[in-house]
Amino acid sequence: MPKQITIKPQSDLIDIPGGPTPAGGVNFDYKAPAKSKFGNPADPYQYTNADWQMLLSLPQEDVLKVQRYLMKAYPDFKPGIMGNPHDRKTITFFKDALGRINQYSADTQDSYGLGIRGKDTLGALQALGKVPQARTTGTTKALASQRVTSPTDLKAIFTKAAQEALGRNVGEGDLNRMIEAYQAKEIGYQKDFAAGGVVVQTPDPTTFAQNKFKKDFGTEVNVQKIDSIFTAIDNAFSKGQ
């Protein structure tokens, strides 16, 4: 009886599990985001857990770019196999980089000066190299995620407040700037809190909106009226309405 030989996959390549599961957890129905999803800093693309698979369809020259950008962004990264999209180390760091891009893109004020918002994947990876990263697994300290209030919720509060306080709607541009300004305050508070020391908590949206209207539309604001409407809004939110 001939001796049975077991062939082990290269350690640097993604694992090939048995059974019906596609190799390496690949979803053959996956479709990479369209080019139209990129290029708008006001609406940056948010990567999903499946988007690492876009690496598998890149031409070799782009895979090499990805690996070079990752080496720049992550000083501890060294590809196992240059130019191979199935390289396990490259996939691991690529996944991490997409998460980092999401986190930096949430910072509407671009506090780190990376200019990542709205860039396509290669452009964002290249920009990521401006600040050395630490991978978010193991014992390394991860970049903290920032949590901001939903723009939809903020827009509803600010729109209602404007109608009651000013007797009219404010422009879409004004609303978006108010939302960005409020979210920037939330992010700033979280960064200061993480750094330690005494920090002043972000005002609630209603207080922020009241101060904003007084500053920008002072002559139009009925202070007593706006106070009463914010009280009504607060009561509605506290009752889950």
Buried (B, 14 or more C-beta within 10 A) or exposed (E): EEEEEEEEEEEBBBEEEEEEEEEBEBEEEBEBBEEEBBEEEEEBBEBEEBBBBBBBEBEEEBBBBBBBBBBBBBEEBEBBBEBBBBBBBBBBBBBBBBBBBBBBBBBBEBEBEBBBBBBBBEBBBBBBBEEEBBBBEEEEEBBEEBEBBEBEEBBEBBBBBBEBBBEEEBEEEBBBBBBBEBBBBBBBBBBEBEEEEEBEEBBBBBEBBBEBBBEEBEEEBEEEEBEEBBEEBBEEBEEEE
